[in-house]
């Protein structure tokens, strides 16, 4: 398994995901989205795995202006805006090759083992 966890240090679900993989002694790579973010290829791959770009959008974000703007953008512009503002993406994003989940999803991760 090649696990990558995209999240933030202050996100409780990201911390729970890290703990879940640590408890099972599964190696993972943690990527802080505030520092590095996702590449265009990673974002596209994750969007395909979870069912579209709309599923990645965090409806509970503090940046309500950017969230409102996202609703009126085309798909390509929406992708660009998500790359510019990674705080609009639901965390954690956990990748295992072409497979991916958003949020805390231990039931799916168990199937990856």
Secondary structure, 3 states (H helix, E strand, C coil): CCEEEEECCCCHHHHHHHHHHHHCCCCEEEEECCCCCCCHHHHHHHHHHHCCHHHHECCCCCCHHHHHHHCCCCHHHHHHHHHHCHHHECCCEEEECCEEEECCCHHHHHHHC
